[in-house]
Amino acid sequence: MRRSRRLSVSAAVALGASMALLAPLPAQASPPTAPDVPGTVVSAYFADWDVYSRGYFVKDIPATKLNVIQYAFGVPDLDPTTGAASCKVLDPWADYQQVYWTGENTVDGVADNPDDLDQHLFGNFNQLRKLKAAHPNLKVEISLGGWTKSTWFSSLAATPQLRQSFVASCIDTFIKGNLPGGGWPAGAGGPGAAAGLFDGIDLDWEYPTQVAGGNVDVSPADRHNATLLAAEFRRQLDAYGVGTGKHYLLTAALPAATSSTTYYELKEFSRYLDWDNVMTYDFNVPSGPKASPNTLFTPDPRDPNAANLTWNTAGTVAYYLLHGVPANKIVVGVPFYGQQYLRTGTANHGLYQAFDNAGTDSDVLTVDVTPQPSYHALVDEGGYVDAAGVTGGAGYTAYWNRLAGEPYLFNPAAAHPGLTTGPATVPTMIAYSSPRSIGERTKLIKALHLRGAMAWEISQDSNSHTLIGALTPLLG
């Protein structure tokens, strides 16, 4: 009973902060939802590399706890020699060529037959098709870009001709399902191989006007060109839908806080979307000055960016509303991973203390040395916290930051045998998401009649699906 009361107080604080910022804003009518589109969204990314990294397969997705899957990623591409725009699969093997020799890792227990020339889909695409057949209300989008594959977005959005040809290629590859053939198995791919699999497109341009993970030709014009690109996607998707009798989703992953209007014409861009997936996380990362929360629910004056009142989930939601995005287009992002800080001070159990992450490795999955451990790693591998996120283990104690509305772990002498430099036992603070902190988002979404929630990403949840389970009440 005490825990429920504290959650309600946190939700009320968030709501009050939002309403205070919204006071000058007149009431807005929300636009109607298109037919055959989820009225409330619980969405999660599934990455094509999950089958390699964790050995997490489509069959492991808890399809009863969500209604949208965003498949990461498709690749926007531009041939620098010919200037031809295209939209490609990221990993043909994992996406549609990988043979499941037994039924062990399949949705329906049925193995693939690579000798069957009539089987044109294998890998994740085939399993997603099976998952949709078992759950008819489930929608699957292809997400384009991401941090490392937004390279050509600026160029592709720069002219009407490139926008038209790029969008047409994306629709051809992912909506019409015309996949490249000629590989192995011999029947894999080909015209219409993935037809009907994807229900829409999610734009993940990181970020207009800014160099992120290798973008080229960025320009101040990107901000308006992003709006023109969204308009072109909406136009072509709608035109194709006339023939199929289907509304195709168009969504986007958008930044949090004031950066949203730096990169996007937020109101105008959102007009063309079914909803906005707002990335209300990574407010603090291990390149920052202090060991701080990954995602703040409400403002914390101790945070390094506390002067920015939008640098938290409630503040970001208020900012979006103030800038003309209707409530029923706002989907709140939550991370299923944390931020790990080593060699912290011991004051305040490491929270907001200086740290030194030398010797960690961002490419590894081992919980003790990665700067961003998944909830699965914290719970199921390291045993640092229980599945409910409230009881620490392996020398860690769980604490609650009541101002930010976030949990964190602290171990004054945590063992890190995988470190490549310095002592292997050091004070460690880990900021993470828990069912309690995600439950606060659920209450905020309901209170403000927002569209729903989005998670990055589903394989990072615990084996018992406790984080996505904290969002599931939105569907009921």
Phi, psi and omega per residue, in radians:
M1 nan -0.689 -3.136
R2 -1.139 -0.706 -3.125
R3 -1.128 -0.725 3.128
S4 -1.088 -0.691 -3.140
R5 -1.120 -0.715 -3.129
R6 -1.167 -0.626 3.079
L7 -1.104 -0.729 -3.137
S8 -1.106 -0.693 3.118
V9 -1.094 -0.768 3.134
S10 -1.078 -0.747 3.128
A11 -1.096 -0.684 3.136
A12 -1.156 -0.677 3.085
V13 -1.048 -0.799 -3.137
A14 -1.090 -0.764 -3.140
L15 -1.102 -0.737 3.135
G16 -1.117 -0.717 3.102
A17 -1.083 -0.728 3.135
S18 -1.131 -0.796 -3.090
M19 -1.155 -0.577 3.106
A20 -1.106 -0.718 3.118
L21 -1.247 -0.469 -3.050
L22 -1.554 -0.067 -3.016
A23 -0.899 -0.708 -3.103
P24 -1.337 -0.127 -2.986
L25 -1.547 2.180 3.087
P26 -1.202 2.777 3.136
A27 -1.060 2.455 -3.138
Q28 -2.099 2.435 3.036
A29 -1.459 2.355 3.106
S30 -1.433 2.391 3.121
P31 -1.168 2.672 -3.131
P32 -1.173 2.649 3.092
T33 -1.460 2.392 3.130
A34 -1.152 2.682 3.103
P35 -1.045 2.659 3.084
D36 1.053 0.501 3.121
V37 -2.149 2.375 -3.124
P38 -1.002 2.191 3.082
G39 -1.229 -0.599 3.024
T40 -2.155 2.416 -2.995
V41 -2.020 2.220 2.822
V42 -2.138 1.856 -2.984
S43 -2.097 2.599 3.055
A44 -2.524 2.491 3.007
Y45 -1.314 2.509 2.922
F46 -2.169 2.144 -3.072
A47 -1.658 2.451 -3.067
D48 -1.097 -0.436 -3.137
W49 -1.405 -0.065 3.129
D50 -1.035 -0.546 -3.119
V51 -1.195 -0.385 3.087
Y52 -1.572 -0.952 -2.921
S53 -1.139 -1.074 -3.111
R54 -1.700 -0.221 -2.971
G55 1.236 0.691 -3.137
Y56 -1.791 2.158 -3.018
F57 -1.947 2.916 3.132
V58 -0.966 -0.627 -3.134
K59 -1.078 -0.377 -3.114
D60 -1.453 -0.186 3.135
I61 -1.187 2.187 3.134
P62 -1.356 1.421 -2.953
A63 -1.138 -0.301 3.106
T64 -1.421 -0.151 -3.069
K65 -1.814 0.005 3.122
L66 -2.580 2.966 3.104
N67 -2.302 0.022 3.061
V68 -2.436 2.336 3.005
I69 -2.020 2.262 3.035
Q70 -1.832 2.040 -3.061
Y71 -1.566 2.144 -3.096
A72 -1.889 2.163 0.035
F73 -2.458 2.831 2.809
G74 -1.737 2.772 -2.960
V75 -2.024 1.958 2.957
P76 -1.199 2.270 -3.022
D77 -2.424 2.623 3.093
L78 -2.443 2.157 3.111
D79 -1.308 1.977 -3.073
P80 -1.170 -0.294 -3.137
T81 -1.508 -0.846 -3.086
T82 -1.658 -0.327 -3.075
G83 1.335 0.243 -3.111
A84 -1.413 2.319 3.093
A85 -1.553 2.529 3.105
S86 -2.690 2.925 -3.124
C87 -2.335 2.021 -2.929
K88 -2.110 2.777 2.958
V89 -1.282 2.648 -3.093
L90 -1.427 -0.785 -3.060
D91 -2.424 1.587 -3.085
P92 -0.915 -0.622 -3.107
W93 -1.126 -1.003 -3.131
A94 -1.147 -0.627 -3.030
D95 -1.228 -0.893 -3.027
Y96 -2.590 0.207 3.139
Q97 -2.027 -0.357 -3.052
Q98 -1.117 2.178 -3.122
V99 -1.545 2.265 3.015
Y100 -1.675 1.767 -2.994
W101 -1.238 -0.441 3.056
T102 -2.190 3.041 3.120
G103 -1.486 0.060 -3.004
E104 -1.018 -0.759 -3.063
N105 -1.877 0.386 3.112
T106 -1.773 2.781 -3.123
V107 -1.160 -0.686 -3.026
D108 -1.931 0.136 3.129
G109 1.357 0.162 -3.102
V110 -1.828 2.213 -3.134
A111 -1.326 2.795 3.054
D112 -1.425 2.775 3.042
N113 -2.171 1.706 -3.084
P114 -1.150 -0.267 3.118
D115 -1.490 -0.143 -3.135
D116 -1.467 1.867 -3.099
L117 -1.223 -0.185 3.089
D118 -1.565 -0.111 3.041
Q119 -1.604 1.905 -3.050
H120 -1.786 -0.168 3.098
L121 -2.128 2.305 3.017
F122 -2.266 -2.912 3.018
G123 0.997 -2.661 -3.069
N124 -1.080 -0.668 -3.099
F125 -1.080 -0.745 3.130
N126 -1.122 -0.734 -3.123
Q127 -1.217 -0.615 3.059
L128 -1.135 -0.669 3.081
R129 -1.076 -0.732 3.110
K130 -1.144 -0.685 -3.135
L131 -1.128 -0.697 3.097
K132 -1.146 -0.646 3.115
A133 -1.109 -0.607 3.132
A134 -1.391 -0.352 -3.108
H135 -2.352 1.445 -2.998
P136 -1.037 -0.377 -3.137
N137 -1.524 -0.027 -3.110
L138 -1.378 2.317 3.079
K139 -1.893 2.532 3.102
V140 -2.231 2.210 3.067
E141 -1.948 2.650 2.942
I142 -1.649 2.207 3.114
S143 -1.671 2.285 -3.048
L144 -1.879 2.190 2.997
G145 1.874 -1.834 -3.020
G146 1.488 -3.135 -3.041
W147 -1.064 -0.682 -3.049
T148 -1.732 -0.197 -3.080
K149 -2.070 0.410 3.037
S150 -1.608 0.238 -2.999
T151 -0.826 -0.812 -2.957
W152 -1.847 0.088 -3.086
F153 -0.971 -0.775 -3.090
S154 -1.036 -0.789 3.135
S155 -1.174 -0.745 -3.082
L156 -1.164 -0.472 -3.129
A157 -1.596 -0.020 -2.909
A158 -1.369 -0.478 -3.095
T159 -2.328 2.708 3.097
P160 -1.009 -0.688 -3.106
Q161 -1.124 -0.787 -3.140
L162 -1.198 -0.691 3.095
R163 -1.047 -0.791 -3.112
Q164 -1.111 -0.794 -3.086
S165 -1.254 -0.624 3.103
F166 -1.135 -0.852 -3.137
V167 -1.081 -0.741 3.124
A168 -1.056 -0.669 3.114
S169 -1.168 -0.698 3.120
C170 -1.108 -0.745 3.117
I171 -1.157 -0.698 3.128
D172 -1.095 -0.796 -3.060
T173 -1.280 -0.832 -2.943
F174 -1.804 -0.601 -3.134
I175 -1.517 -0.847 3.045
K176 -1.321 -0.372 3.037
G177 1.349 0.480 3.138
N178 -1.486 1.655 -3.052
L179 -1.675 2.647 3.055
P180 -1.051 2.466 3.046
G181 -1.932 -2.848 3.056
G182 1.504 0.046 3.111
G183 -1.761 -2.590 3.074
W184 -2.213 2.415 -0.035
P185 -1.084 2.758 -3.027
A186 -1.047 -0.551 -3.125
G187 -1.488 -0.144 -3.038
A188 -1.178 2.401 3.113
G189 1.420 -2.873 3.140
G190 1.810 3.062 -3.105
P191 -1.030 2.226 3.069
G192 1.222 0.210 -3.062
A193 -1.038 -0.658 -3.106
A194 -1.926 0.375 -3.135
A195 -1.035 2.322 3.109
G196 1.487 -0.108 -3.121
L197 -1.276 -0.869 -3.045
F198 -1.673 2.316 -3.123
D199 -1.664 0.027 3.140
G200 2.935 -3.020 -3.017
I201 -2.257 2.369 3.096
D202 -1.987 2.114 -3.122
L203 -1.568 2.161 -3.135
D204 -2.207 1.153 3.123
W205 -1.477 1.954 -3.126
E206 -2.080 1.731 -0.156
Y207 -2.392 2.645 3.038
P208 -0.962 2.385 3.122
T209 1.332 -0.060 -3.026
Q210 -2.252 2.474 2.987
V211 -1.384 2.107 3.119
A212 -1.942 -1.898 -3.102
G213 -1.552 0.823 3.072
G214 1.900 0.306 3.126
N215 -1.042 2.599 3.085
V216 -2.119 2.743 3.050
D217 0.990 0.589 3.097
V218 -1.151 2.645 -3.025
S219 -2.692 2.649 3.010
P220 -1.003 -0.422 3.120
A221 -1.196 -0.261 -3.123
D222 -0.978 -0.631 -3.043
R223 -1.040 -0.823 3.108
H224 -1.344 -0.626 -3.137
N225 -1.109 -0.530 3.072
A226 -1.083 -0.695 3.082
T227 -1.115 -0.764 3.124
L228 -1.117 -0.621 3.107
L229 -1.177 -0.745 3.099
A230 -1.083 -0.694 3.114
A231 -1.092 -0.678 3.139
E232 -1.206 -0.699 3.046
F233 -1.049 -0.804 -3.123
R234 -1.088 -0.733 -3.127
R235 -1.088 -0.859 -3.074
Q236 -1.266 -0.640 3.092
L237 -1.107 -0.744 3.136
D238 -1.156 -0.694 3.140
A239 -1.117 -0.735 3.110
Y240 -1.188 -0.603 3.139
G241 -1.154 -0.418 3.087
V242 -1.050 -0.707 -3.129
G243 -1.314 -0.546 -3.093
T244 -1.670 -0.198 -3.100
G245 1.229 0.535 -3.036
K246 -2.333 2.486 2.976
H247 -1.567 2.152 3.131
Y248 -1.686 2.309 -3.109
L249 -1.189 2.524 2.929
L250 -2.347 2.045 3.137
T251 -2.303 3.073 3.111
A252 -2.653 2.577 2.979
A253 -1.546 2.059 -3.027
L254 -2.111 2.624 -3.068
P255 -1.293 2.808 3.125
A256 -1.540 2.991 2.965
A257 1.063 -2.789 -3.070
T258 -1.199 -0.306 3.115
S259 -1.103 -0.372 -3.136
S260 -1.040 -0.723 3.141
T261 -1.487 -0.248 3.001
T262 -1.212 -0.721 -3.058
Y263 -1.599 -0.506 -3.007
Y264 -2.275 2.585 2.865
E265 -1.375 1.487 -2.785
L266 -1.003 -0.880 -3.111
K267 -1.134 -0.821 -3.086
E268 -1.167 -0.753 3.130
F269 -1.080 -0.760 -3.072
S270 -1.180 -0.374 3.132
R271 -0.966 -0.568 -3.033
Y272 -1.578 -0.079 -3.056
L273 -1.723 2.655 2.957
D274 -1.304 -0.626 2.997
W275 -2.848 2.861 3.129
D276 -1.847 2.145 3.010
N277 -1.551 1.792 -3.012
V278 -1.585 2.117 -3.051
M279 -1.437 1.299 -3.109
T280 -1.465 1.069 3.077
Y281 -2.727 3.101 -3.003
D282 1.025 0.550 3.003
F283 -1.111 -0.591 3.051
N284 -2.317 2.391 -3.126
V285 -2.343 2.934 -3.071
P286 -1.176 0.028 2.980
S287 -1.596 -0.018 3.141
G288 -1.440 -3.111 -3.021
P289 -1.474 -0.401 -3.029
K290 -2.413 2.758 3.069
A291 -1.305 1.779 -2.936
S292 -2.285 2.891 3.140
P293 -1.074 2.487 3.050
N294 -1.177 -0.864 -3.140
T295 -2.295 2.067 3.082
L296 -1.595 2.417 3.057
F297 -1.454 -0.777 -3.138
T298 -2.285 2.868 -3.070
P299 -1.109 2.527 3.033
D300 -2.232 2.010 -3.078
P301 -1.081 -0.249 3.124
R302 -1.493 -0.200 -3.077
D303 -1.183 2.542 -3.128
P304 -1.018 -0.439 -3.121
N305 -1.940 0.484 -3.032
A306 -1.078 -0.408 -3.132
A307 -1.143 -0.394 3.100
N308 -1.598 1.852 -3.048
L309 -1.189 -0.210 3.103
T310 -1.609 0.019 -3.040
W311 -1.418 0.901 3.125
N312 -2.943 2.954 -3.042
T313 -1.151 -0.858 -3.119
A314 -1.088 -0.730 3.131
G315 -1.149 -0.660 3.106
T316 -1.150 -0.749 3.107
V317 -1.039 -0.788 3.118
A318 -1.059 -0.703 -3.133
Y319 -1.108 -0.752 3.104
Y320 -1.082 -0.774 3.130
L321 -1.099 -0.745 3.125
L322 -1.095 -0.469 -3.105
H323 -1.759 0.435 2.891
G324 1.545 0.160 3.080
V325 -1.531 2.090 -3.114
P326 -1.094 2.618 -3.118
A327 -0.973 -0.656 -3.063
N328 -1.413 0.170 2.974
K329 -1.940 0.017 -3.071
I330 -1.705 2.079 3.057
V331 -1.986 2.140 -3.013
V332 -1.509 2.187 -3.128
G333 -1.465 2.473 3.064
V334 -2.320 2.479 3.122
P335 -1.636 2.413 3.030
F336 -1.709 0.478 3.115
Y337 -2.455 2.901 -3.128
G338 -2.100 -3.019 3.052
Q339 -2.150 2.218 -3.086
Q340 -1.872 2.277 -3.102
Y341 -2.162 2.171 -3.083
L342 -1.843 2.759 3.083
R343 0.983 0.753 3.113
T344 -1.415 2.910 2.903
G345 -1.243 2.862 -3.109
T346 -1.639 -0.208 3.107
A347 -1.080 2.487 3.117
N348 0.950 0.556 3.129
H349 0.959 0.647 3.063
G350 1.511 -0.244 -3.077
L351 -1.230 2.281 -3.132
Y352 1.059 0.550 3.071
Q353 -1.834 2.721 3.025
A354 -1.089 2.701 -3.079
F355 -2.581 2.992 3.115
D356 -2.550 1.902 -3.090
N357 -1.696 0.377 3.117
A358 -1.024 2.368 3.096
G359 1.658 -0.084 3.064
T360 -1.428 2.937 -3.062
D361 -2.415 1.952 -3.082
S362 -1.219 -0.252 -3.081
D363 -1.619 -0.062 -3.060
V364 -1.726 2.774 3.120
L365 -1.733 -0.173 -3.104
T366 -1.165 2.188 -2.958
V367 -1.070 -0.535 -2.993
D368 -1.320 -0.323 -3.054
V369 -2.166 0.028 3.086
T370 -1.555 2.388 3.115
P371 -1.187 -0.338 -3.085
Q372 -2.249 1.314 -3.134
P373 -1.226 2.432 3.075
S374 -1.290 2.823 3.063
Y375 -1.098 -0.632 3.066
H376 -1.010 -0.762 -3.136
A377 -1.153 -0.716 -3.141
L378 -1.132 -0.691 -3.028
V379 -1.556 -0.964 -2.920
D380 -1.590 -0.427 -3.136
E381 -1.767 -0.965 -3.079
G382 -1.475 -0.431 -3.048
G383 1.145 0.498 -3.113
Y384 -1.269 -0.438 -3.117
V385 -2.670 2.684 3.112
D386 -1.341 2.948 -3.059
A387 -1.048 -0.519 3.104
A388 -1.316 -0.188 3.070
G389 1.379 0.249 -3.012
V390 -2.058 -0.331 -3.095
T391 -2.015 2.029 -3.129
G392 -1.261 2.801 3.094
G393 -2.618 3.058 3.123
A394 0.951 0.646 3.116
G395 1.553 -0.084 3.127
Y396 -1.639 2.534 3.001
T397 -2.003 2.390 3.122
A398 -1.574 2.336 3.114
Y399 -2.193 2.866 3.138
W400 -2.142 2.124 3.061
N401 -1.526 1.730 -3.001
R402 -1.223 -0.431 3.137
L403 -1.308 -0.821 3.115
A404 -1.419 -0.315 -3.088
G405 1.235 0.724 -3.056
E406 -2.430 2.589 3.059
P407 -1.554 2.812 2.982
Y408 -2.693 2.773 -3.135
L409 -1.979 2.608 3.051
F410 -2.497 2.379 3.046
N411 -2.319 2.021 -3.092
P412 -1.213 -0.251 -3.140
A413 -2.546 1.129 -3.094
A414 -1.407 2.404 3.123
A415 -1.508 2.251 3.098
H416 -2.272 1.313 -3.069
P417 -1.115 -0.331 -3.125
G418 -1.486 -0.052 -3.140
L419 -1.091 2.472 -3.119
T420 -1.674 -0.062 3.138
T421 -2.631 2.575 3.055
G422 1.342 -3.113 3.112
P423 -1.081 2.576 -3.115
A424 -1.527 -0.089 3.115
T425 -2.118 1.990 -3.031
V426 -2.536 2.721 3.013
P427 -1.067 2.375 -3.044
T428 -2.419 2.301 3.025
M429 -2.025 2.383 3.102
I430 -2.214 2.049 3.015
A431 -1.546 2.347 -3.047
Y432 -2.598 3.012 3.013
S433 -1.771 2.580 3.122
S434 -2.340 2.915 3.037
P435 -0.950 -0.588 3.129
R436 -1.159 -0.841 -3.110
S437 -1.201 -0.632 3.092
I438 -1.225 -0.589 3.074
G439 -1.060 -0.535 3.060
E440 -1.107 -0.707 3.094
R441 -1.099 -0.710 3.123
T442 -1.011 -0.755 3.134
K443 -1.183 -0.682 3.115
L444 -1.123 -0.758 3.135
I445 -1.041 -0.761 3.120
K446 -1.180 -0.743 -3.073
A447 -1.127 -0.649 -3.090
L448 -1.722 0.074 3.129
H449 0.987 0.768 3.068
L450 -1.354 2.969 -3.028
R451 -1.301 -0.580 -3.132
G452 2.757 -2.628 -3.041
A453 -2.418 2.679 3.115
M454 -2.321 2.470 -3.138
A455 -2.136 2.443 2.888
W456 -1.963 2.117 -0.425
E457 -2.304 2.926 -2.804
I458 -1.116 -0.568 -3.120
S459 -1.204 -0.262 -3.097
Q460 -1.502 -0.047 3.084
D461 -1.297 2.880 3.093
S462 -1.207 2.861 3.133
N463 -1.031 -0.466 -3.132
S464 -1.603 0.109 3.040
H465 1.045 0.654 -3.029
T466 -1.280 -0.522 -3.129
L467 -1.280 -0.859 3.102
I468 -1.115 -0.538 3.100
G469 -1.107 -0.484 3.104
A470 -1.280 -0.274 3.094
L471 -1.676 -0.376 -3.047
T472 -0.977 -0.575 3.106
P473 -0.978 -0.332 3.088
L474 -1.110 -0.452 -3.069
L475 -1.483 -0.261 -3.002
G476 -1.839 nan nan
